[in-house]
Amino acid sequence: MIVLIGADRIRALSVQLVPARRTAMWALETLAIYLTPFLIIGIAVKLLMKRSAVDLADVQKQAGTKRRPRKVFLLGGWRTED
């Protein structure tokens, strides 16, 4: 007979009491909680840019014509920014 003490006993009991379906729903709930703020901020920024008729090209033009091309890391890859 194995006797569990302390945190191991609590962990063993919680694993037995939580069915796999509940665990999957908990994971989806956590994912939604973490992703929702980013989606809301992204949509809000997009709407504000559309409202003020600002495009990404306009923002890049503000940097000026004397800005030299540089290499930037974007979405897992390096690219040259013009």
Residue pairs with C-beta under 8 A, 6 or more apart in sequence:
4 12
49 55
69 80
69 81
69 82
70 80
70 81
71 78
71 79
71 80
71 81
72 78
72 79
72 80
72 81
